[in-house]
Amino acid sequence: GENVEQHPSTLSVQEGDSAVIKCTYSDSASNYFPWYKQELGKRPQLIIDIRSNVGEKKDQRIAVTLNKTAKHFSLHITETQPEDSAVYFCAASYSGGGADGLTFGKGTHLIIQP
Amino acid sequence: DAGITQSPRHKVTETGTPVTLRCHQTENHRYMYWYRQDPGHGLRLIHYSYGVKDTDKGEVSDGYSVSRSKTEDFLLTLESATSSQTSVYFCAISATVQEGEQYFGPGTRLTVT
């Protein structure tokens, strides 16, 4: 089955700086890669996703890049703000052939230092 | 937030007792999922459903069963709860497999003593 590795487990950045979180996946059939943000005691919230036919996607201060050859995708947050502090999860799945669910990384705790 | 509710939101139970968690959606989405979240493990898929009465096992299905008799409800049952099943349980829904987006419910915190 799919295996998703996520790094780093904790990331501390100064407010205003950029943050990058990286994930690798093992199953070359995976074609859907979402990112979730989870604040303490809350549900995971989908913040951005990318499909395998796209190399990069951007939404305001958030961007995701995908390298299918290397089986690697990353989340980039620019101009970080205090409200960006949360745990971020990457995930992978194969969509289109079934409903197998998402395989998640173990999460990155992003801390924005004032 | 998508129209997803979970009940109960918190539960404390004793080892060996049966427990049923409920996920209810008002979005008429076909696909529903149960995940558990534990420190250091992220979210792991327990069971999923691709339609009424159609369910299948996920990565960590041992000790759990599910049922889906209506589109809007997906039940997760722990037949005989164990301390290793202490966790936060999240339900998720998805409209189509082709799109892939999953939206999560608020979660149920279960403690087995």
Interface residues (C-beta under 8 A of the other chain):
Chain A: G1 Q6 Y32 P34 Y36 K42 R43 P44 Q45 L46 D49 R51 F89 A91 S93 S95 G96 G97 G98 A99 D100 G101 L102 T103 F104 G105 K106 G107
Chain B: D1 Y31 Y33 Y35 G40 H41 G42 L43 R44 L45 Y48 S49 Y50 D56 G58 E59 F90 S94 V97 Q98 E99 G100 E101 Q102 Y103 F104 G105 P106 G107
